[in-house]
Amino acid sequence: MNNDNETPEERRERLRHQELKHPSSSIHGNNLSDLVGGLGWKGTGILILIILLGIVCYAAFFR
């Protein structure tokens, strides 16, 4: 495939496949985009809300 005709989405997918072949190129073989991509938009929103709620509770109890 010619890289000039490659769309950004195809390039990301190709790079992701290369990273999966060589997991030492990333921290643990996965990354945040894989996590968010697997959760979907609802799961990502819930995860963000849980993190924000944790920060608020920490700030409220440990100040």
VEXZA-30349 format. One record per residue (C-alpha): residue number from 1; x, y, z. Coordinates in nm, 3 decimals, always signed. Example, Ala and Ser with C-alpha at 12.3 -4.5 7.8 and 13.67 -1.06 7.14 Angstrom:
// VEXZA-30349
@resi 1 px +1.230 py -0.450 pz +0.780
@resi 2 px +1.367 py -0.106 pz +0.714
***
This chain:
// VEXZA-30349
@resi 1 px +0.000 py +0.000 pz +0.000
@resi 2 px +0.128 py +0.343 pz -0.087
@resi 3 px +0.162 py +0.564 pz +0.221
@resi 4 px +0.054 py +0.872 pz +0.022
@resi 5 px -0.292 py +0.722 pz -0.035
@resi 6 px -0.326 py +0.602 pz +0.325
@resi 7 px -0.593 py +0.773 pz +0.531
@resi 8 px -0.514 py +0.881 pz +0.889
@resi 9 px -0.744 py +0.608 pz +1.019
@resi 10 px -0.559 py +0.341 pz +0.819
@resi 11 px -0.225 py +0.478 pz +0.939
@resi 12 px -0.336 py +0.463 pz +1.305
@resi 13 px -0.458 py +0.107 pz +1.257
@resi 14 px -0.132 py +0.003 pz +1.088
@resi 15 px +0.075 py +0.157 pz +1.368
@resi 16 px -0.145 py -0.008 pz +1.631
@resi 17 px -0.090 py -0.347 pz +1.467
@resi 18 px +0.284 py -0.289 pz +1.460
@resi 19 px +0.276 py -0.202 pz +1.829
@resi 20 px +0.082 py -0.520 pz +1.905
@resi 21 px +0.351 py -0.723 pz +1.727
@resi 22 px +0.619 py -0.557 pz +1.943
@resi 23 px +0.459 py -0.488 pz +2.282
@resi 24 px +0.787 py -0.365 pz +2.430
@resi 25 px +0.745 py -0.050 pz +2.221
@resi 26 px +0.466 py +0.058 pz +2.457
@resi 27 px +0.454 py +0.054 pz +2.836
@resi 28 px +0.245 py -0.262 pz +2.883
@resi 29 px +0.135 py -0.350 pz +2.532
@resi 30 px -0.179 py -0.137 pz +2.556
@resi 31 px -0.260 py +0.228 pz +2.595
@resi 32 px -0.538 py +0.468 pz +2.685
@resi 33 px -0.680 py +0.479 pz +2.334
@resi 34 px -0.731 py +0.101 pz +2.342
@resi 35 px -0.907 py +0.131 pz +2.678
@resi 36 px -1.133 py +0.413 pz +2.564
@resi 37 px -1.199 py +0.245 pz +2.230
@resi 38 px -1.309 py -0.071 pz +2.407
@resi 39 px -1.538 py +0.105 pz +2.653
@resi 40 px -1.737 py +0.320 pz +2.412
@resi 41 px -1.863 py +0.668 pz +2.488
@resi 42 px -2.086 py +0.569 pz +2.780
@resi 43 px -1.815 py +0.373 pz +2.955
@resi 44 px -1.565 py +0.653 pz +2.900
@resi 45 px -1.807 py +0.907 pz +3.048
@resi 46 px -1.866 py +0.690 pz +3.354
@resi 47 px -1.490 py +0.642 pz +3.398
@resi 48 px -1.433 py +1.018 pz +3.385
@resi 49 px -1.715 py +1.079 pz +3.635
@resi 50 px -1.568 py +0.822 pz +3.876
@resi 51 px -1.225 py +0.983 pz +3.853
@resi 52 px -1.369 py +1.331 pz +3.912
@resi 53 px -1.579 py +1.206 pz +4.205
@resi 54 px -1.267 py +1.050 pz +4.356
@resi 55 px -1.077 py +1.377 pz +4.327
@resi 56 px -1.361 py +1.573 pz +4.487
@resi 57 px -1.393 py +1.325 pz +4.776
@resi 58 px -1.018 py +1.328 pz +4.833
@resi 59 px -1.014 py +1.708 pz +4.837
@resi 60 px -1.312 py +1.721 pz +5.076
@resi 61 px -1.176 py +1.474 pz +5.332
@resi 62 px -0.803 py +1.549 pz +5.327
@resi 63 px -0.793 py +1.928 pz +5.338
***
